[in-house]
Amino acid sequence: MSDSNNLPKAISHKKLSSLLINAHKDRFSSIGENNVIETEQQEFAELLENWEESTKDIINKVSSKNKNILKDKSSNSIMALGAMEVHLNMALQALKVFINDKKE
């Protein structure tokens, strides 16, 4: 309890930042942090995998030029769908770069 009497009543932001930068890391907190990081990375990988599958399904449907899908659509709407297909393909290419970079 006597240690708490030595605490300052106020501390500047600059001094607090300096203390935080120079403080030793708690070795037990890093174990929990690693678990959180691994869990977040796993969840993100699953989301990307699901997105990739869905995107490929959409591209396949659009590429098939199914007349039932395009029925009653204007030419502008069909062109927009084509542009979306191009962007989805570019997004899949970007995903491949991200995944390959992560493995190296």
N, C-alpha and C positions, 0 to 999 in steps of 0.2 A: 504494500500500500504506500510505502514511503517513496517508491519509484514514481508513482503517479504525481507526487508533489513536485517533481523535477520537470514535468512536462510544461512546455511553453503554452501560454494562453492563445497565441496566434502564430501562424506560420505563413510566410509569403509563398506565392505560387512558384516562384523561381526556386526557392529553397526546397519546397516539396518535390518539384520535378527533379532536382539534383539528388535528393535522397532516393527517389524511386529508381533513377538510372543507376545509381551506385549500390543499391540494395542487392544482397545475395538472394538468388532464386531458391525458393523452398523446394527441396528435392521431391517431396511427396506431391506437390501441386502439379509438377510436370507429368507425372504418371496419369493423373486425371485428364490433363490437357491432351495427352497423346491419345487417350481413349476417345475423347470428344472429337479430335481431329480425324481419327480413323473412321468413326461413325459418320461424321459429316461427309467425308470423302466417299464412303460406301453408299450413302443415301444419294449423293450427287451422281455417282456412277450409275446407279439404278435408274435415276430419272433420265439420264442421258440415253441409256439403253432403251428405255420405254419410248422416249421421244424419237430415237432413230428408227425403231420398228414402225411407229405410227407414221412418221414422215415417209418412209419407204412405201408403206401401204397407200398413202395419199398420192404419191408420185406415180405409182403403178396404175391407180384408178384414172388419174388425169391423163397419163400417157396412152391408156387404152382407147381414149376418145370415145368412151361409151356414150351412145346416143341418148340413153335414158338420163344420164347425168346432165348432159348439155341441152336437153329438151327445154324449150321456152326461154332460152338465155339469149341475150343480145350479143352482138359481135364485140362490144366493149367488154362485156362480162367474160366472154370466152378469151379475149386477149389478156384480161387481168388474171385469169386462171393460168394462162401460159406464163405470164410474168412471175406468178407465185411459184410455179413449178421450177423455173430457173433459179429463183432465190432459195428454194428448198434444197435444190441440188448443190448450190454454193454453200449452204449451211452444213450439209452433210460432208462436203469436202473439208470445211473448217473443223468439223468434229473429228474427222480422221487425223488431221494435223494435231489437234489437241491430244487425242488418245496416243498417237505415236510419240509425241513429245514427252508425255507422262511416263512412258515405258523406258525411255533412254536414260 
